[in-house]
Amino acid sequence: MSALLEIDAVTRRFGGLTAVDGFSGVVRRGERVGLIGPNGAGKTTLFNLISGFTPVSSGEIRFDARVMAGMKSFQIARLGVGRTFQNLRIFPNMTVFDNVSVGAIGAAGHSVWKALARNRSAAETVSAGTWAALERTGLTDLAGQLAANLSYGRRKYLEIARALALEPELLILDEPAAGLNDTETAELAGFVEGLNADGTTVLLVEHDMGFVMSLCQRVMVMASGRKIADGTPAEIGRDAQVLEAYLGTEEGT
């Protein structure tokens, strides 16, 4: 499989704090890749670097061989990178449909806000993209409800739907299973596998180790801003550095 996302010796400093320290890694087309590590390892900062919410201090990130330095988040999204957030960023007083349409508008181009008022074709494109994302996430029947009235589990899918409305080639999920019960977590795993089977490459951060190890084909591990391991779930599960830094050694459990 060819490389879709390439992270080359990326570092991010905040004053005297180095949150990401020379991280290198690759996500190939069609993969399901997990990123794990203890709290404060730099995982969410790395996601913010990839998606353009935070600029890199040094190093380079490439998507589909295109260098993303200097790109704004909406430009990276239009390249084909969609993401969700650990703290859900839905608009509670907007309907489910309108929340998802924000992503569809982004896919059509940020200037489409003006076009929608006078261009029927643009409005139809956004509407079609919104309904397609709602259907993929099982939210069609809830389209007219306020986002505030959804259960927590459905809000998770709402955030994913908005990312899918961007029609991403790479979907980045930040703690997608957090706060879900076992049944919801299993349902989510099946859903993500389905997205991947349909051609969406997936990169996710998650603390639920069972979820990661059963879902992901490959796992990268961070500690103190650095990558300390990269391999299959089986390889990661027996890696001595990982056991010490994240999973805990037998003596420490």
C-alpha positions in Angstrom: 0.0 0.0 0.0 1.3 3.5 -0.9 1.8 6.2 1.8 -1.1 8.6 2.3 0.1 10.5 5.3 3.8 10.9 6.0 5.1 12.5 9.2 8.8 13.3 9.0 10.7 14.2 12.2 8.0 16.6 13.4 8.5 18.6 16.5 6.2 21.0 18.3 7.4 23.3 21.1 5.3 25.5 23.3 7.8 27.8 24.9 10.1 25.5 26.9 7.8 22.5 26.6 8.3 20.0 23.7 4.9 18.4 23.2 6.0 16.4 20.1 9.6 15.5 19.7 10.9 14.3 16.3 7.9 12.1 15.6 8.1 10.2 12.3 5.4 7.8 11.0 3.4 6.7 8.0 -0.2 5.9 7.4 -0.8 3.9 4.2 -3.9 4.0 2.0 -6.6 1.7 3.3 -5.1 1.1 6.8 -6.7 1.3 10.2 -4.0 2.7 12.4 -4.2 3.4 16.2 -2.1 5.9 18.1 -1.8 5.2 21.8 0.2 6.5 24.8 -0.2 7.7 28.3 -1.8 11.0 29.1 0.4 13.9 28.1 2.3 11.8 25.5 1.5 14.4 22.7 -1.2 12.4 20.8 -3.8 15.2 20.5 -1.1 17.7 19.7 0.1 15.5 16.9 -3.5 15.3 15.6 -3.7 19.1 15.7 -0.4 19.3 13.7 -1.7 17.0 11.1 -5.1 18.8 10.7 -3.6 22.3 10.7 -4.9 23.6 14.0 -1.3 24.0 15.3 1.8 24.7 13.2 4.8 22.5 13.4 8.0 23.9 14.9 10.2 21.7 12.7 9.9 18.7 10.4 7.4 18.1 7.6 4.0 16.5 7.2 2.8 15.3 3.7 -0.6 14.2 2.6 -0.7 12.3 -0.7 2.9 13.5 -1.3 1.8 17.2 -0.9 3.6 19.2 1.8 1.1 20.8 4.2 3.3 23.4 5.7 1.5 26.7 6.0 -1.9 25.3 5.1 -4.9 26.4 7.2 -7.2 23.7 8.7 -9.9 24.3 6.1 -7.4 23.8 3.3 -6.2 20.6 4.8 -9.8 19.4 5.2 -10.4 20.1 1.5 -7.3 18.0 0.6 -9.2 15.0 2.1 -8.5 15.0 5.8 -11.5 14.9 8.1 -11.3 14.7 11.9 -13.3 14.5 15.1 -12.4 15.9 18.5 -12.0 14.4 22.0 -14.3 17.2 23.3 -17.3 17.1 20.9 -17.6 20.3 18.9 -21.2 20.1 17.9 -23.5 23.1 17.7 -26.2 22.1 20.3 -28.8 24.7 19.2 -28.6 23.7 15.5 -30.4 20.7 14.0 -28.6 17.5 13.2 -28.9 18.3 9.5 -27.4 21.8 9.9 -24.5 20.5 12.0 -23.6 18.0 9.3 -24.1 20.5 6.5 -21.2 22.5 7.9 -19.0 19.7 6.8 -20.7 19.4 3.4 -20.2 23.2 2.9 -16.5 22.7 3.7 -16.3 20.0 1.0 -17.8 22.3 -1.5 -15.5 25.2 -0.6 -15.5 27.8 2.2 -16.7 30.5 -0.2 -19.9 28.5 -0.8 -21.6 30.3 2.1 -22.2 33.2 -0.3 -23.0 30.9 -3.2 -25.8 29.1 -1.3 -27.9 32.2 -1.1 -28.0 32.6 -4.9 -26.9 29.3 -6.4 -29.4 26.5 -6.4 -26.8 24.0 -7.7 -24.4 24.7 -4.8 -27.3 24.3 -2.3 -28.3 21.0 -3.8 -24.7 19.7 -3.7 -24.5 20.6 0.0 -27.8 19.0 0.7 -26.9 15.8 -1.1 -23.6 15.6 0.8 -25.3 16.1 4.1 -27.9 13.4 3.5 -25.3 11.0 2.4 -23.3 11.5 5.6 -26.5 11.2 7.7 -27.3 7.9 6.0 -23.9 6.5 6.5 -24.1 7.2 10.3 -27.7 6.1 10.8 -28.8 9.6 11.7 -31.3 10.2 8.9 -34.4 9.9 11.1 -32.9 12.5 13.5 -32.1 15.1 10.9 -34.6 17.6 12.2 -33.8 17.3 15.9 -31.7 19.7 17.8 -28.2 18.3 18.4 -28.7 19.1 22.1 -31.5 16.5 22.3 -29.3 13.6 21.1 -27.9 11.0 23.4 -24.2 11.1 24.0 -23.6 8.1 21.8 -25.6 9.7 18.9 -23.6 12.9 19.4 -20.5 10.9 18.7 -21.9 9.8 15.4 -23.0 13.3 14.6 -19.4 14.5 14.9 -18.3 11.7 12.7 -21.1 12.5 10.2 -19.9 16.1 9.9 -16.3 14.8 9.2 -17.6 12.4 6.6 -19.5 15.1 4.9 -16.1 16.5 3.9 -15.7 13.3 1.9 -12.3 12.6 3.4 -9.8 10.1 2.2 -8.3 10.1 5.7 -10.5 10.1 8.8 -8.9 11.1 12.1 -10.8 10.0 15.2 -9.9 11.5 18.6 -11.1 9.2 21.4 -14.2 8.0 19.5 -15.1 5.3 22.1 -14.7 7.5 25.2 -17.8 7.5 27.3 -19.5 4.7 25.4 -20.7 1.5 27.0 -19.6 -2.0 25.8 -22.5 -2.4 23.4 -21.9 1.1 21.9 -18.2 0.5 21.6 -18.7 -2.8 19.7 -21.2 -1.0 17.4 -18.7 1.7 16.8 -15.9 -0.7 16.0 -18.1 -2.4 13.4 -19.1 1.0 11.9 -15.4 2.1 11.6 -14.5 -1.2 10.0 -17.3 -0.6 7.5 -16.0 2.9 6.6 -12.6 1.4 6.1 -13.9 -1.3 3.9 -15.6 1.3 1.8 -12.2 3.0 1.2 -11.7 5.4 4.0 -8.3 5.3 5.7 -8.5 5.6 9.5 -6.1 7.0 12.1 -7.4 7.1 15.7 -6.4 7.9 19.2 -8.1 5.9 21.9 -7.5 4.8 25.5 -9.7 1.8 25.3 -7.0 -0.8 24.6 -9.4 -3.6 23.7 -11.0 -1.3 21.1 -7.6 -0.4 19.6 -6.2 -3.9 19.6 -9.2 -5.5 18.0 -9.9 -2.8 15.4 -6.5 -1.5 14.2 -4.2 -3.3 11.9 -1.2 -1.4 13.1 -0.5 0.7 16.2 2.0 3.5 16.9 2.9 4.3 20.5 3.9 7.7 21.9 5.6 8.5 25.2 6.9 12.0 26.1 6.3 13.3 22.6 8.3 10.5 20.9 7.3 7.4 19.0 8.6 4.4 20.9 7.0 1.6 18.9 5.2 0.8 15.7 3.8 -2.6 14.8 0.8 -4.9 14.7 -1.3 -5.2 17.8 0.4 -8.5 18.7 3.8 -6.9 18.4 2.8 -3.9 20.5 1.3 -6.1 23.1 4.6 -7.8 23.9 6.9 -4.8 23.3 8.9 -4.2 26.5 9.1 -0.4 26.1 5.3 -0.2 25.6 4.6 -2.5 28.6 6.8 -0.2 30.7 5.6 3.2 29.4 1.9 2.5 28.8 0.5 -0.9 29.5 2.4 -1.5 32.7 4.8 -4.3 33.5 3.7 -7.4 35.5 5.4 -5.9 38.5 3.5 -2.7 38.1 0.0 -4.1 37.6 
